[in-house]
C-alpha cells in the first residue's frame, strides 16, 4: 500500500498489530460473487431494454414490471404531476436474484407526442449484489440512463458478506467499509471504473440489514487518519486481499486503541499514542516519542527509542524504556520498571516494585510497599514510601528519602543527602561528604570508605538506639571486631590500638592509633550523644551474622 500523506492514524478496537485484517470472509470469494451479480444484472438490463414485460402494475407510489425470464423492475414514486413523475428508488432484479438498487432521483416526463423522456439519474446510494455478497456505494453522482455512464463523488464503499445468525431477529452481514472523498467515473453495472481521491479511514465488523437497506453497524475495528490513493487501495485488494489494507500503516504517528482482551500492539515508528485497555496487554512504542497507556491488567510495555510517556495505573506490570528520557507512572501493583541512561521520571504506586533506572538524573517516587530501587550514575532524587525498601544509587549527588519501615539504603560516590523515616534502617552513604538523617528507631550507619574531605554528617544520631558500623576490608585495623579498648573519647589516640576517636561530635579513624600516622575525620555526629559508648561501634561482619 502506498501512503501519499501520513497524518495521525487512529486504530480502534485493535487486538494485535501483528495480525492481518480478517473480516471473516475473503476478498477473492467476495469479488467472485460480485462479478457474478454484475453479469446477471447486465443481462437483466439487456432484457428490459429489448423485450416488453409480461406484466405491469403501479399506482401513485410504486411501479412493478415483470419479464418472462423472471427479470423484475421496481420503482418508488416520490411525486406525480400532470405530465411527469419523479422516482426515488429503482431496483432491477435479475432472474437469479442478483439485483441493482439505486437510491436518488429520476424524473420521467411525457412529451406532447406521447413519448417518455428520462432525465439523468441522480444518485446518493447504489447497492449491487446477491444473497451472498453486496457492494454498497454512498455519495453523490449522476447516471446517463441511455449509456449507463456513472460520474460522481464517492464517500463510502461497503463490501458485505452474508453471515446470518438464525437465532437473532436481524439479518447479519460481515462487512468492510472504506471512507474517503473519491471521484468515480465508470459504468453503473460494470464496476467502479476510474477512481480519483483518497481513502481516509476504514472499518470492519457486522452490520444489520433489511429490505430497506443497512440499518446499523457494529464495528469490530476501525482505522482513521490515513490518506491512501483510492486506486491503489482497489489494486492492492485485487492482488493481496484485505491483508493489504494493513500494510505499512504503523510506520507513522498513530493512535491505537486496544480491546478488553489480551492485546499485542506494536506502534512501530512515529510519535504514537497507544491504549491497551483491559486485559494482559503487550505494548511496544518503537521509534518516536510515544504515549503508552496500559489500562487494567498485567501488562508488558516497551517504550523503545525516544522520549516516552508510559502510564499503567493498575495490575502487576513490566515496563522497559531504556532509550531516551522516560516518564513512567504506575498504580497499585507489583511493577518491574527498567529504564536506561536518560533523565527519567518514575512514579510507582503502592505495591512491591522493582525499579532499575540506570544512568541519568532520575526522579523516582514510590508508594507504600517493599520496593527495590536501583539507579546508576547521575544526580538522582529518590522518594520511597512506607515499607521495607532497598535503595541503591550510583555515582552522583543523590537525594534519597524513605518512609516508615526497615530500609536498606546504599548510596554511591557523591555528596548525597539521605533522609530515612521511622524504622530500623541500614544506611551506607558511600564516598563523598554526605548528609544523613536516620529517623526514629534503631539505625545502622555504615562506613565503607576513607576519603579526605569526604566526611559524613549524621544529623540525628541517638546513642540509645543507633550503631556506627565499619567495613573491615576498608578499616583494616578493625578486623576481627571492635573492642572497647579500640574506641577513645577525647582529642587523640592514647594507645596504639585507639583506632576510633570521638572528639565531641567529630569522629576520626586512626589506622595506627597513637603511632605516627595522622587520624582522618570520617563523620560529624549530631543528635543525642549522651551515653555513647563502645557499644555503639561495630564491624559490619558482626552485624551480618
C-alpha positions in Angstrom: 0.0 0.0 0.0 1.3 3.5 -0.8 0.7 6.2 1.8 0.8 9.5 -0.1 0.5 11.5 3.1 0.9 10.5 6.7 -1.4 12.1 9.3 -2.3 10.8 12.8 -3.8 7.4 12.0 -6.3 6.0 14.5 -6.8 2.3 15.1 -9.9 1.4 17.2 -10.6 -1.8 19.0 -7.5 -3.5 17.6 -6.4 -6.7 19.2 -3.0 -7.1 17.5 -0.8 -5.1 15.1 0.9 -8.4 14.2 -2.3 -9.8 12.7 -3.7 -9.3 9.3 -7.1 -7.7 8.8 -9.6 -10.6 8.8 -13.2 -9.5 8.5 -14.4 -13.1 8.3 -14.5 -13.5 4.6 -12.0 -13.4 1.7 -11.8 -10.7 -0.9 -11.4 -13.3 -3.6 -14.7 -15.0 -2.7 -16.4 -11.7 -2.4 -15.3 -10.4 -5.8 -16.4 -13.7 -7.4 -19.9 -13.2 -6.1 -20.0 -9.5 -7.1 -18.7 -10.3 -10.6 -21.5 -12.9 -10.9 -24.0 -10.3 -9.7 -22.8 -7.7 -12.2 -23.1 -10.2 -15.1 -26.7 -11.1 -14.0 -27.7 -7.5 -13.6 -26.2 -6.6 -17.0 -28.2 -9.4 -18.7 -31.3 -8.1 -16.9 -30.7 -4.6 -18.2 -30.4 -6.0 -21.7 -33.7 -7.8 -21.2 -35.7 -4.7 -20.1 -34.3 -2.7 -22.9 -35.1 -5.2 -25.6 -38.1 -7.2 -24.5 -41.5 -5.9 -23.3 -42.6 -7.0 -19.9 -45.3 -9.6 -19.4 -47.0 -7.6 -16.7 -47.0 -4.1 -15.3 -48.7 -2.8 -12.2 -48.5 0.6 -10.5 -50.1 3.4 -8.7 -49.1 6.9 -7.4 -46.4 5.4 -5.1 -44.9 2.5 -6.9 -44.4 0.7 -10.2 -43.7 -3.0 -10.8 -42.8 -4.7 -14.1 -42.1 -8.4 -14.7 -40.4 -10.2 -17.7 -40.9 -13.7 -18.8 -37.4 -14.8 -17.7 -38.0 -13.6 -14.1 -36.4 -10.2 -14.5 -38.2 -7.5 -12.5 -38.1 -3.8 -12.3 -39.5 -1.9 -9.2 -39.6 1.8 -8.7 -40.8 4.0 -5.8 -42.6 7.2 -6.9 -41.9 10.2 -4.8 -44.0 12.8 -6.6 -46.5 12.9 -9.5 -47.6 15.8 -11.7 -49.8 16.1 -14.7 -47.2 15.2 -17.2 -44.3 14.0 -15.1 -43.3 11.8 -12.2 -40.2 11.5 -10.0 -38.8 8.2 -8.9 -36.7 8.0 -5.6 -35.7 4.3 -5.9 -35.2 1.9 -8.8 -34.4 -1.8 -8.2 -33.5 -4.1 -11.1 -33.7 -7.8 -10.1 -32.2 -10.5 -12.4 -33.7 -13.9 -12.8 -31.2 -15.5 -10.4 -32.0 -12.9 -7.6 -29.0 -10.6 -8.2 -30.0 -7.0 -8.0 -29.1 -3.4 -8.6 -30.8 -0.9 -6.3 -30.3 2.8 -6.9 -31.5 5.5 -4.5 -31.8 9.1 -5.7 -33.9 10.9 -8.2 -35.1 10.1 -11.7 -37.6 12.4 -13.5 -39.9 10.9 -16.1 -41.7 13.3 -18.4 -44.4 12.8 -21.1 -43.9 14.9 -24.3 -46.9 16.3 -26.3 -46.3 13.5 -28.8 -46.7 10.9 -26.0 -43.0 9.9 -25.8 -41.4 9.3 -22.4 -38.3 11.2 -21.6 -35.9 10.3 -18.8 -33.5 12.7 -17.0 -30.1 11.6 -15.7 -30.4 9.5 -12.6 -29.1 11.4 -9.6 -27.7 9.0 -7.0 -26.9 9.0 -3.3 -26.7 5.2 -2.8 -26.2 2.2 -5.1 -26.4 -1.4 -3.9 -25.2 -4.3 -6.2 -25.2 -7.9 -5.1 -26.9 -11.2 -4.5 -28.0 -13.2 -1.5 -24.3 -13.8 -0.5 -22.4 -10.6 -1.3 -23.2 -7.0 -1.7 -21.4 -3.8 -2.7 -22.9 -0.6 -1.4 -21.8 2.9 -2.6 -22.7 6.1 -0.8 -22.1 9.6 -2.1 -23.5 11.7 -5.0 -23.5 11.2 -8.7 -25.3 11.0 -12.0 -26.0 8.2 -14.4 -26.9 8.6 -18.0 -29.9 6.3 -18.4 -29.2 5.8 -22.1 -25.5 4.8 -21.8 -25.1 3.7 -18.1 -22.2 6.1 -17.7 -21.6 6.9 -14.0 -19.9 10.0 -12.7 -19.8 11.3 -9.2 -18.2 11.6 -5.7 -17.9 8.5 -3.5 -17.8 9.0 0.3 -18.2 5.3 1.4 -17.9 1.9 -0.1 -19.3 -1.1 1.9 -18.2 -4.6 1.0 -20.6 -7.0 2.7 -20.8 -10.8 3.0 -23.9 -12.6 4.2 -23.4 -14.4 7.5 -26.8 -14.5 9.2 -27.4 -16.0 12.6 -30.8 -17.6 12.5 -31.1 -17.3 16.3 -31.2 -13.5 16.1 -34.0 -11.3 14.7 -31.8 -9.2 12.3 -30.1 -10.2 9.1 -26.4 -10.1 9.8 -23.7 -9.4 7.2 -19.9 -9.2 7.7 -18.5 -6.0 6.2 -15.5 -3.9 5.4 -16.2 -0.2 4.9 -13.9 2.3 3.2 -14.5 6.0 3.7 -13.0 9.0 1.9 -13.5 11.5 -0.9 -13.2 9.8 -4.2 -14.2 10.8 -7.7 -15.8 8.0 -9.7 -16.0 7.6 -13.4 -17.4 4.3 -14.7 -20.4 2.3 -15.6 -23.5 1.6 -13.4 -23.2 -2.2 -13.9 -19.6 -2.5 -15.0 -17.6 -1.7 -11.9 -16.2 1.5 -10.3 -14.1 2.5 -13.3 -11.6 5.3 -12.7 -11.1 6.4 -9.1 -9.5 9.8 -8.2 -9.2 10.7 -4.5 -8.2 9.4 -1.1 -9.4 6.7 1.3 -9.2 8.3 4.7 -10.5 5.6 7.0 -11.8 2.1 7.1 -13.6 -0.3 9.5 -14.8 -3.8 9.7 -17.4 -5.8 11.7 -21.0 -6.8 11.5 -24.0 -4.9 10.1 -27.7 -5.5 10.3 -29.8 -5.0 7.1 -33.4 -5.5 6.0 -35.4 -4.8 2.8 -34.8 -1.1 3.3 -31.0 -1.4 3.4 -28.4 -1.1 6.1 -29.8 -0.4 9.5 -26.8 -0.4 11.8 -23.1 -1.1 12.0 -21.2 -2.8 14.8 -17.5 -2.2 14.1 -15.0 -4.8 15.3 -12.1 -2.5 14.5 -11.5 0.8 12.7 -8.6 2.8 11.4 -8.8 6.5 10.6 -6.4 9.3 9.8 -4.9 7.8 6.7 -4.7 9.2 3.2 -4.3 6.5 0.6 -4.9 6.7 -3.1 -8.2 5.0 -3.8 -6.9 3.4 -7.0 -4.0 1.8 -5.0 -6.5 0.5 -2.4 -8.5 -1.3 -5.1 -5.4 -2.5 -6.9 -4.0 -3.9 -3.7 -7.2 -5.5 -2.7 -7.3 -7.3 -6.0 -3.7 -8.6 -5.6 -3.4 -9.2 -1.9 -6.9 -9.1 -0.5 -7.9 -7.5 2.8 -4.3 -8.1 4.2 -3.1 -5.2 2.0 -5.2 -2.6 3.9 -2.9 -3.0 6.9 0.4 -2.9 5.1 2.6 0.0 6.2 0.0 1.6 8.4 2.1 1.6 11.6 5.0 3.5 10.2 3.8 6.9 11.3 2.3 8.8 14.2 -0.6 6.6 15.2 -3.4 6.4 17.8 -4.0 2.7 18.6 -6.9 1.6 20.9 -6.9 -2.0 22.1 -9.6 -4.3 23.2 -10.8 -5.7 26.5 -8.8 -8.8 25.8 -5.0 -9.6 25.8 -3.7 -7.3 23.0 -0.4 -7.1 21.2 0.1 -3.6 19.9 3.3 -2.5 18.2 3.2 1.1 17.1 6.4 0.9 15.1 7.9 4.3 14.1 6.4 7.7 14.8 5.1 9.6 17.8 2.3 7.3 18.8 -0.5 7.0 21.4 -1.4 3.5 22.4 -4.2 2.4 24.8 -4.1 -1.2 25.9 -7.4 -1.0 27.7 -8.4 -4.1 29.8 -6.5 -7.4 29.6 -2.9 -8.5 29.9 -1.5 -6.4 27.0 1.8 -6.1 25.3 2.5 -2.6 24.1 5.6 -1.6 22.0 6.2 2.1 21.3 9.1 1.7 18.9 11.0 4.6 17.4 9.5 8.0 18.4 8.2 10.0 21.4 5.3 7.7 22.4 2.5 7.8 24.9 1.6 4.3 26.1 -1.4 3.6 28.4 -1.6 0.1 29.7 -5.1 0.1 31.4 -6.4 -2.7 33.6 -4.5 -6.0 33.6 -0.9 -7.2 34.0 0.8 -5.5 31.1 4.2 -5.7 29.4 5.3 -2.3 27.9 8.4 -1.4 26.0 8.8 2.2 25.1 11.6 1.8 22.5 13.8 4.7 21.3 12.5 8.2 22.0 11.3 10.2 25.0 8.2 8.2 26.1 5.4 8.7 28.5 4.0 5.4 30.0 1.0 5.2 32.3 -0.2 1.9 33.7 -2.2 2.5 36.8 -3.3 -1.0 37.7 -2.0 -4.6 37.6 1.4 -6.1 38.0 3.2 -4.6 35.1 6.6 -5.0 33.4 7.9 -1.8 31.8 11.1 -1.4 29.9 12.1 2.0 28.4 15.8 2.1 28.1 16.3 4.6 25.3 15.6 8.3 25.8 14.1 10.2 28.8 11.2 8.1 30.2 8.2 9.4 32.1 6.6 6.4 33.8 3.6 6.3 36.1 2.2 3.1 37.6 -0.5 2.4 40.1 -1.1 -0.2 42.8 0.6 -3.5 41.9 3.9 -5.2 41.9 5.6 -3.5 39.0 9.0 -4.1 37.4 10.4 -1.0 35.8 13.7 -0.7 33.8 15.0 2.5 32.2 18.2 3.5 30.6 20.8 6.3 30.6 18.3 9.1 30.1 16.9 11.6 32.7 13.9 9.5 33.7 10.9 10.3 35.9 9.3 7.3 37.6 6.2 7.4 39.8 5.2 3.9 41.0 2.2 3.4 43.2 1.6 1.1 46.2 3.0 -2.4 45.8 6.3 -4.2 45.9 8.0 -2.6 43.0 11.4 -3.4 41.4 12.9 -0.3 39.7 16.2 -0.1 37.8 16.7 3.4 36.5 20.4 3.0 35.3 22.2 6.3 34.4 20.9 9.8 34.1 19.5 12.4 36.5 16.5 10.4 37.6 13.5 11.1 39.8 12.0 8.0 41.3 8.9 8.1 43.6 7.1 5.0 45.0 4.1 4.5 47.3 3.7 2.1 50.1 5.3 -1.3 49.7 8.6 -3.1 49.8 10.4 -1.6 46.9 13.7 -2.4 45.3 15.1 0.8 43.7 18.4 1.0 41.9 19.8 4.0 40.0 23.1 4.4 38.1 25.4 7.3 37.6 23.7 10.7 37.8 22.2 13.1 40.3 19.1 11.2 41.3 16.2 12.0 43.6 14.6 9.0 45.1 11.5 9.1 47.4 10.4 5.7 48.6 7.2 5.3 50.5 6.4 3.4 53.7 7.7 -0.2 53.6 10.9 -2.2 53.9 12.7 -0.7 50.9 16.1 -1.5 49.3 17.6 1.6 47.7 20.9 1.7 45.8 22.1 4.7 43.9 25.3 5.0 41.8 27.8 7.8 41.2 26.4 11.3 41.7 25.0 13.7 44.2 21.8 11.9 45.1 18.8 12.9 47.3 17.2 9.8 48.9 14.1 9.9 51.1 12.4 6.9 52.6 9.2 6.5 54.6 8.5 4.3 57.6 9.9 0.8 57.5 13.1 -1.1 57.8 15.0 0.3 54.8 18.4 -0.6 53.3 20.0 2.4 51.7 23.2 2.3 49.8 24.4 5.5 48.0 27.3 5.5 45.6 30.1 8.0 45.4 29.0 11.6 45.6 27.8 14.2 48.0 24.5 12.6 48.9 21.6 13.6 51.1 19.8 10.7 52.8 16.6 11.1 54.9 15.2 7.9 56.3 11.9 7.6 58.1 11.0 5.6 61.2 12.3 2.0 61.2 15.4 0.1 61.7 17.4 1.4 58.7 20.7 0.2 57.3 22.4 3.2 55.7 25.6 3.1 53.6 26.3 6.6 52.4 29.4 5.8 50.2 32.2 8.1 49.1 31.6 11.8 49.5 30.5 14.3 52.0 27.1 13.0 52.8 24.2 14.4 54.9 22.2 11.8 56.7 19.1 11.7 58.8 18.3 8.2 60.1 14.9 8.9 61.6 13.3 7.1 64.5 14.2 3.7 65.8 17.4 1.6 65.6 19.5 2.8 62.6 22.9 1.5 61.5 25.2 3.9 59.7 27.8 2.0 57.7 31.2 3.4 56.8 32.8 1.6 53.8 35.3 4.2 52.6 38.0 6.6 53.8 38.4 9.7 51.8 39.9 13.0 52.8 37.2 15.7 52.7 34.6 13.0 52.4 33.3 13.1 55.9 29.6 12.4 56.5 27.2 14.5 58.6 24.8 12.4 60.7 22.1 14.8 61.9 20.1 12.7 64.4 22.4 10.1 65.9 20.8 8.6 69.0 23.2 6.9 71.4 20.4 4.9 72.9 19.4 3.2 69.6 21.9 3.7 66.8 25.1 2.0 65.7 28.1 3.1 63.7 29.3 0.1 61.6 32.6 -0.2 59.8 33.7 -2.3 56.8 36.9 -4.1 58.0 38.0 -4.6 54.4 38.4 -0.8 54.3 39.0 -0.1 58.0 41.6 -2.9 58.3 42.7 -2.0 61.8 39.2 -3.0 63.0 39.4 -6.5 61.5 38.1 -9.2 63.9 35.7 -6.9 65.7 35.7 -3.7 67.7 36.6 -3.9 71.3 36.1 -1.2 74.0 39.9 -0.6 74.0 39.8 0.5 70.4 37.4 3.4 70.9 38.5 6.5 72.7 36.5 9.6 73.6 38.8 12.6 73.6 41.2 14.6 71.5 43.5 12.0 70.2 44.6 8.3 70.3 46.4 7.5 73.5 47.4 3.9 72.7 48.4 2.0 69.6 45.0 0.4 69.4 43.0 3.5 69.7 41.6 3.4 66.2 38.3 5.2 66.6 38.3 8.7 68.2 35.2 10.7 69.1 36.2 14.2 69.9 32.9 15.9 70.8 30.9 15.5 67.7 33.8 14.7 65.4 34.6 11.1 64.6 38.1 10.1 63.5 39.7 6.9 62.3 43.4 6.4 63.1 44.8 3.3 61.5 47.8 3.1 63.8 46.4 4.6 66.9 49.0 6.6 68.7 51.5 6.0 66.0 53.0 8.5 63.6 50.1 8.2 61.1 47.5 11.0 61.2 43.9 10.5 62.1 41.3 11.1 59.4 37.9 12.7 60.2 35.2 10.5 58.8 32.0 12.0 60.2 30.3 14.7 62.3 27.7 13.4 64.7 24.7 15.5 65.9 21.7 14.4 67.9 21.6 12.7 71.2 25.2 11.7 72.0 24.8 11.4 75.8 25.6 7.9 76.9 27.5 7.0 73.7 30.0 4.1 74.3 32.0 1.5 72.6 28.7 -0.5 72.3 27.6 2.0 69.6 30.5 0.9 67.4 30.6 -2.4 65.5 32.2 -4.0 62.5 29.8 -4.9 59.6 30.6 -8.6 59.6 29.5 -9.0 63.2 26.1 -7.4 62.4 25.5 -9.6 59.4 26.0 -12.9 61.3 
